[in-house]
Amino acid sequence: MFVLYKISILQYTSEDGDGSDVLLAFGTKILHLVVDALMKTQIDDVRLNCLALLMVLTQRGFFASANANDTSSMNFYEADNFIQAAEVKRDGPRLNISFAEAIKGPLLSSDSQVQLSTLDLLFHYMSCDGASGKQIQVLVEENVADYVFEVLRLSECKDPVVSSCIRVLDLLSTAEQAFKQRLAIGFGTLISVVRYVSEVPFHPAQSQTLKLIWNYISDCPGMLSTSQIEELVLILTRMLKMHTVAEVGMLPEAFITVCSVFVALLKYSSSHGTLNLVTSVQEASKHAILACLDLSEKHPGQILHSLYLLKETYLYGNGENFNESGNIELRSYVVEVCIKQLLPWIVTTINELEEEIVLGVLETFHSLLLQDCDIQAMRLAKTLVSSSWFCFSFGCLGLYPTEKMKCRVYLMLSSLVDVLLGNGSGKPIRDAALYLPADPVDLLFLLGQKSSHNLELSSCQSAILLVLYTSSLYDERLADEKLVLASLDQYLLVNSTDLQYGAADSLAVMRLVNLYALFRGLAKMNYQIPYSSKAESILFQLMTENEWDLPSSGIHSVSLKWLFQQEKISKLLSYQILRFSRSTSSNGTDIIVQGRNDRILSKEAIAKLVAAGDNYGATIFVCLLTDLAKDNGQEHDIISVVTLMETIITIFPAASNQLCLCGIGKAIYTLCYDTSHTFSPQIVKAISVLSFKILRLVEPEILSSDENWLAVTMKLMENLDTSEAADRWNQGSLVVIGVLSLVLHHSTNEVLLEASKAILFNTSLVSAINSIIDAAHLKGPALVDHDEGTGIGESLIYVLLLNYFSLRSLPAVLPEFVDWKNFFDLPNRMQPLSFIGIHCHDLCRLMHFGSSLVKLVASYSLLQLLTRLSDQRDKNHFELKCTVGYLMSVIGVLEGLIFYSDLRVAMNCGLCLSIILGWEMLDMQKTTLIEKNSWCRLIVEELAMSLAAPCLATKSFINHHKPAIHVAVALLRLQKVPGWMRSVFNDTCISCIIENLSATNVNTEMVFLFRELLNSEYLKTAHIANLNQMLQACRQYLYADITQDDQSDEHVKKTGTTSNDVEEVCEFLIYLMSSESSPDMDSRGSHIAIGNKQLLEEIELFCRTLTVEDDS
């Protein structure tokens, strides 16, 4: 064989002059000899010689010549010699078969060189000039492919065997039908190979291996197992990921094949329901997109295939492949890729891309939008419009003025409108897509034409209006505002007859109204933009003659505002508000319109209008309520409108001012008196809640000239069922009590004075209050169990609140009328009050036995009462005619609550006790009562000990002792200070207290205490020096923190957050009471910003006192 090989080589280098090959005439016999030798030998050296000779003969075309002779011999009539032809015919097939048999042994040789030579020979045999498909088919039929797969399996994925095997299998795969069965057998081996080649950058066999995988998946559907699918998905995902981060490169054709294989795997039924694939599919689709974004100009095919994979991933998550959560997760991920990666890329690089790529991206977005029932489609749609997609779309039409692009753009816009507006809203754009021009200016020109009897033009105008409406709804301007308004005017003028007398679609009319109102509103901001008054009249006439529904379609805030500024259509808008209130009251929420929340008629949008005051919103509501009252409107309509006004005030408190300015008091008066309606409990409660919300937020000066509230107050009190037992007061009655409390509260600002008088002297109300107080007293110690959750407890709290605001109102409504000492009369000689009021001893009993909330409200009432009494006593210089025992019983109740857990209650009791001690009435003949008062001493000792203990001197702990400080100060201010005070506040105690104080934990009451200790000469020089140093540091700290304090000093009026009207009323009244009585404390007794200012003032007073002491 070696000799033949050498002869062949030499003969090849010394051919005859005519260029012919002298061995060619013996080619067939030589091939037979060499093939037979290769088949029979078992010696690898001989095999190598045979393979080398066959390689040379193959390259010199011997096999091609033999195959040509075989082919020519098929036609016997053209042969020169029949016997020779028959022999050639007989030898030809035997040669192919013999060759196939001969190479099987070398393929399985243990010598890798023999294997590689055999594989190289096979490759050249199948790829040389003249090689036919029949040769390859014979090799496949003779199981050569199986041997190659076996070599591949035994190679353990090592090169160069892998590369040689794969390129041979790639050629064998051209025998498609015959190769299918062999490929199915060896497919498992290919999976191992693709895993190997995927980890080698630009591996030469990568594309061919993937091609074989693709052939099997596409030619043998349903043959892959779930485990094989999972393994392939993981491998392909890793390939895409490494390609994205540039760890392992990939040829363009390999990338395209990966995407194609992935898509085919997603369509496999075996992949459905496999939750393990979700994460891999997500990553693959994302990395496929990311890998292409920077290469799209060089390899446009890659981005198109990655987009195809992305679309199929979304569809894969849109079927019944997983449970609902898995599907949602996958679809959400695809949309996230579109939003975060694809959309920004296409918007920024549009000028550099080919039309084919842009069309591919648009088609991808379009396919996602077609899933219009999917929440992810809505998410994508909202992102597109927020990215000025309408303007971008017309920009695409300008860059690529082709029919294909125009069709894609308009069809996608129609689907976008479907998703945003719902109910197939984009149909007009789809119907007219073929006729619409690409330039927005041309669209406006078409809009201004007369469309009578021209269905094509009419269809285009409907589509143009829809495009303009939707784009404008999301703040996109396709053309200059002046041009758009001019086109709309022209459209109304030339088509007025058709619009007014034709069967206009109500939704189309509404969109025209919204669009026109938007550009008129914009024109109002820019006075240079002209408009047609006649066109406006036509539009208003159209609104009058056609049924339209404002809440049913999206509307821009500018459009809504302009409409509500038009007095001519106030009546129409009033009816729309009524429809809106009906719908919201029936389902409890805003009307559901697909789109952005700020682009629909919502409670928030209406509230903003009413609060603004630059439109007729408030007037429309007031007139609507008045009309419903006078025109015998349905009760549920009245309640729905009133409820909507309540919501508006809750959303925008400033709306209460506007409603009052527009006469809401008169409207409520009309509903109370000038109506044929029965004043049902439902209407009473609705009016009460509305009145409460108005009165809690309205500015007092706005109420100063409104006399209707007196009549409304009287009507509410008439419907207050005071005959019911205390534990059976309904919620409507409690809300009425809340309204009466606010009326009394406003009287302190010198408004609603007459209404307040009517409340204070209402005998039925006074009697009812007395009955509730008596019922509460009958409970005795069991009253503590009757909190706000019980009937009598809830009624008692409201009565106490009303009493508090009455005490506040009396000096403003009837100055000098009340003799406050009557509240302090003994029970056995107590005279009934002719106005609302609760005696001192009744309040004390409620504080002693009541629940925590009863204690709180009663303590505020008692503090208010004692303050008024003390002011009157100081002014008129009279002494109270009460026994020491009565006074001591009051003091006993107050002392017992000094350390109560609710700091507000404790503080009120401390202040009350300090007021009573300041009267110095306890046994004026003898001074032993206070001296021997063990509770007072206990309070002061507990205070001193706590403040002196170093481990307890925190700011919150010191705040907790504020009530006791006021008691201590009151004792220090007595003309005859108890002797034990000096032993309590001795030098050691005072020194320890000062040492525990710092710039951050000192409060106003502490400085107040030290000022009185200074006045009482309890402080030594060392004490004063240390105090001075600490207070200076505190002053610096407060000044450094003053900016923060000023910001926190602003308090926003509370709006109702509870779903229960009664709870909301109670919470606000308690808040109002707390803020009025203790302006330096919030509802929990904590410092607010004003506390810092009071502390600075108290430090200043201490310094002045110290200066006076030094001067003296």
Buried (B, 14 or more C-beta within 10 A) or exposed (E): BEEBBEEBEEBEEEEEEEEEBEBBEEBBEBBBBBBBBBBEBEEBEBBBBBBBBBBBBBEBBBBBBBBBBBBBBEEEEEBEEEEEBEEBBEBBEEBBBBBBBBBBBBBBBEEEEBBBBBBBBBBBBBBBEBBBEBBBBBBBBBBBBBBBBBBBBEBEBEBBBBBBBBBBBBBBBEBEEBBBEBBEEBBEBBBBBBBBBBBBEEBBBBBBBBBBBBBBBEBBEEBBEBEBBBBBBBBBBBBBBBBBEEEBBBBBBBBBBBBBBBBBBBBBEBBBEBEEBBBBBBBBBBBBBBBBBEEBEEBBBBBBBBBBBBBBBBBBBBEEBBEEEBBBBBBBBBBBBBBEBBBEBBEEBBEEBEBEBBBBBBBBBBBBBBBBEBEBBBBBBBBBBEBBBBEBBBBBBEEBEEEEBBBBBBBBBBBBBBBBBBEEBBBBBBBBBEEBBBBBEEBBBBBBBBBEEEEEBBBBBBBBBBBBBBBBBBEBBBBEBBBBBBBBBBBBBBBBEBBBEEEBBEBBBBBBBBBBBBBBBBBBEEEEBEBBEEBBEBBBBBBEEBEBBBBBBBBBBBBBBBBBBBEEBBEBBBEBBBBBBBBBBEEEEBBEBBBBEEBBBBBBBBBBBBBBBEBBBBBBBBBBBBBBBEEEBEBEBBBBBBBBBBBBBBBBBBBBBBBBBBBBBBBBBBBBBEBEBEBEBBBBBBBBBBBBBBBBBBBBEBBEEBEBBBBBBBBBBEBBBBEBEBBEBBBBBBBBBBBBBBBBBBBBBEBBBEBBBBBBBBEEBBEBBBBBBEBBEEBEEEBBEBBBEEBBBBBBBBBBBBBBBBBBBBBBBBEEEBEBBBBBBEEEEBEEBEBBBBBBBBBBBBBBBBBEBBBBBBBBBBBBBBBBBBEBBEEEEEEBEBEEEBBBBBBEBBBEBBBBEBBBBBBBBBBBBBBBBBBBBBBEEEBEBBBEBEBBBBBBBBBBEBBBEEEBBEEEBBBBBBBBBBBBBBBBBBEEBBEBBEEBBEEEBBBBBBEBBEBEBBBBBBBBBBBBBBBBEBBEEEBBEBBEEBBEBBBEBBEEBBEEBEEBEEEEEBBBEEEEBBBBBBBBBBBBBBBBBBEBBBBEBEBBBBBBBBBBEBBEEBBEBBEEEEEE
